[in-house]
Amino acid sequence: MKANGLASHKVSITDKALKLIIRRYTREAGVRELERQVATVYRKIALEVVEGTTKAKKVIESTVLGYLGQYKYSDQVIEHEDTVGMSTGLAWTQAGGDILLIEVAVMPGKGRLTITGQLGEVMKESCQAAFSYVRARYDLFGLKKNFYSDIDIHIHVPEGAVPKDGPSAGLAIATAMISALTKVPVNRLVGMTGEITLRGRALPIGGVKEKIIAAHRAGLKLIILPKENKKDLEDVPTAVKEDLEFVFVEHMDDVLKRAFVFPRKNFKFADGVVAN
């Protein structure tokens, strides 16, 4: 405030307003952009003081828009209901962690796999690996042997203007795909991250701390992680860990048992367990 000539004036920003600025106007690992946005608010208040329109000011959520204009970033939150063909992945970016909504649609076609959402080559390979995994285990999911021959599958990751890459969305992609094919909804409160192999193994990934903080911020309640990432929870703030449930998995079968809402009775897993 002093730098903007407000040292002698009663000006404050509420915690809720500050959180709104962080969520909707900044997206970086540090605080420089936050400092710039707050400085912009103070400069505009300083102008009001000079013009004599105000002497004291409390910035609240409803007044942030007037000072900073339209939101720069969308506020990614979880879905309002459990949905077929949609899962929530966790991503790491240069700006920190974020949730990644994975959408899969199935339609009549000729076996094409379409991938959209400005995905990088590694993430496209994850989509291919998930598809091959499902094809190899068709019988365990109650699908026909050549189920893919008369349908097209479209995988989309929203916010197409934002580049996305890396292998860590593999489990989420496979979950959304199996959900779309079997018509079993995915629990909207479950988030997951992990690479998938052609045999369905869950491989460890990076950025766990940032991803979990993002999941907590978005309102997720259960986080699925590869078993080898369990050690990474040591870096996660205690307050965040206490508010979440964690499930550590070694195989895609373990993911589906916790991610699906009410699997069909004929939905079999490799270990012989039949979900009810």
Secondary structure, DSSP 8 states (H G I E B T S, - for coil): -GGGT-TTSEEEE-HHHHHHHHHHH--SSSSHHHHHHHHHHHHHHHHHHHTTS-SEEEE-HHHHHHHH-S-SS------SS-BTTEEEEEEEETTEEEEEEEEEEEEESSS-EEEESSB-HHHHHHHHHHHHHHHHTGGGGT--TTGGGGEEEEEE-S-TTS-B--STTHHHHHHHHHHHHHT--B-TTEEE--EE-TT-BEE--S-HHHHHHHHHHHT--EEEEEGGGGGGGGGS-HHHHTT-EEEEESBHHHHHHHHBSS--TT-B-TTS-B--
